[in-house]
Amino acid sequence: MTTANFDALKAGDSIDGPAFAVSRESIRLFCDASLDYNPLHLDDNYMKGDFGKTNFGGIIMHGMNNFGLISRMLTDWALPAGAIHRRLETRWLKPVKPGDTIRPAGTVKAKQTTANSRWVLVDVAVQNQRGETVAAGEAMLEFPASAKAG
């Protein structure tokens, strides 16, 4: 992944994030960090049941872990250019289970310059090792205003 350069960015440019191997331990550590001990993430017996029309067949990773991976990718890409990650909205589309490897990615959707800032809109997604999209959404980043010639 290269560092963002606002002036060189164009719609369609891609951003790649690091792969993350999901394990029972990584799920448990996220439980500890988030203080979310929902049995969805810890109890295989509980997860044998049906949840309406859904049966997960075992514990699943916290959806917010996808959010964290996307945030890391955007920060690693944009912070060296002085940009700030201002907004991120995601939808969880598929469960992520121990043994999955997930990877965030982004595609520059648009950029705009205003009087005080420069903005980049990015479509984001997380895919598993089978190429299935498990989370998707949109992020907005604010880049510092360019220096004006004086």
C-alpha positions in Angstrom: 0.0 0.0 0.0 1.3 3.4 -0.9 0.7 6.6 1.2 -2.1 8.8 0.0 -1.3 11.9 -2.1 -4.4 14.0 -2.5 -3.2 15.7 -5.7 -2.5 12.4 -7.4 -5.6 10.5 -6.3 -8.3 9.7 -8.8 -11.6 7.8 -8.7 -10.9 4.0 -8.9 -7.6 4.1 -7.0 -7.3 1.2 -4.7 -6.2 0.8 -1.0 -5.2 -2.5 0.4 -5.2 -3.4 4.1 -3.4 -6.2 6.0 -4.8 -9.7 6.2 -6.1 -10.8 9.6 -6.3 -14.4 10.7 -9.4 -14.9 12.9 -9.0 -17.3 15.8 -10.8 -18.2 18.9 -8.2 -16.3 20.8 -8.5 -13.2 18.7 -12.2 -13.2 19.2 -11.7 -13.7 23.0 -9.2 -10.8 23.1 -11.8 -8.6 21.3 -14.3 -9.6 23.9 -11.9 -8.4 26.6 -11.0 -5.2 24.8 -14.6 -4.2 24.0 -16.2 -5.7 27.2 -18.7 -7.4 24.9 -19.1 -11.0 26.2 -22.2 -11.9 24.1 -22.4 -15.7 23.8 -22.4 -15.2 20.0 -18.7 -14.8 20.3 -17.9 -17.3 23.1 -20.3 -20.2 23.4 -20.5 -22.9 20.7 -23.4 -24.6 22.4 -25.4 -21.4 22.4 -24.6 -20.9 18.8 -26.0 -24.3 17.8 -29.5 -22.8 18.0 -31.4 -20.8 15.4 -31.7 -17.1 15.5 -34.8 -16.4 13.5 -33.9 -17.5 10.0 -30.2 -17.7 10.7 -28.0 -20.5 12.1 -24.3 -19.6 12.5 -23.2 -23.1 13.4 -20.6 -21.8 15.9 -19.2 -18.7 17.4 -18.6 -15.6 15.2 -16.2 -12.7 15.3 -17.5 -9.3 16.5 -18.6 -7.1 13.6 -16.7 -4.2 15.1 -13.5 -6.1 14.4 -14.2 -5.4 10.7 -14.6 -1.7 11.5 -11.3 -1.7 13.3 -9.4 -3.3 10.4 -10.9 -0.8 8.0 -9.9 2.0 10.3 -6.4 0.7 10.5 -6.1 0.5 6.7 -7.3 4.0 6.2 -5.1 5.4 8.9 -2.0 3.6 7.6 -2.8 5.0 4.2 -3.8 8.6 4.9 -2.1 9.7 8.2 1.4 10.1 6.7 -0.2 12.7 4.3 -1.7 14.5 7.3 -5.2 13.3 6.5 -7.8 12.6 9.2 -10.3 9.8 9.1 -13.6 11.6 9.7 -16.4 9.1 9.0 -16.9 5.4 8.5 -20.2 3.6 8.0 -20.3 -0.2 7.4 -22.8 -3.0 7.1 -22.1 -6.6 8.2 -23.0 -8.9 5.4 -21.7 -12.3 6.4 -20.5 -13.9 9.7 -16.8 -14.3 10.2 -15.7 -17.5 12.0 -12.5 -18.8 13.6 -10.2 -20.1 10.8 -11.3 -17.3 8.4 -8.7 -14.8 7.1 -10.1 -11.4 6.3 -8.7 -8.4 4.5 -10.0 -4.9 4.2 -9.7 -2.9 0.9 -10.9 0.4 -0.4 -11.6 2.2 -3.6 -11.5 6.0 -4.0 -14.9 7.0 -5.0 -14.6 10.8 -5.3 -12.6 13.8 -4.1 -13.5 17.4 -3.5 -11.8 20.6 -2.5 -13.5 23.2 -0.4 -12.3 26.5 1.0 -10.8 25.0 4.1 -10.2 21.3 3.3 -9.8 18.6 0.8 -12.1 15.5 1.1 -11.8 11.9 -0.2 -14.7 9.5 -0.3 -13.8 5.8 -0.2 -15.9 2.7 -0.7 -14.6 0.1 1.8 -15.1 -3.6 2.1 -13.7 -6.6 4.0 -13.5 -10.0 2.2 -12.7 -13.4 3.5 -10.4 -16.0 2.0 -13.1 -17.2 -0.3 -13.5 -13.8 -1.8 -16.9 -13.2 -0.1 -17.6 -9.7 1.1 -18.3 -9.9 4.8 -18.6 -6.1 5.5 -19.0 -3.1 3.2 -19.5 0.6 3.6 -18.1 4.1 2.9 -15.5 6.3 4.6 -14.6 10.0 4.4 -11.2 11.4 5.0 -10.1 15.0 5.3 -6.8 16.1 3.9 -5.1 19.3 4.9 -5.8 22.3 2.7 -3.0 22.8 0.1 -0.5 25.6 0.7 -1.5 28.7 -1.2 1.1 30.5 -3.3 1.8 33.9 -1.8 
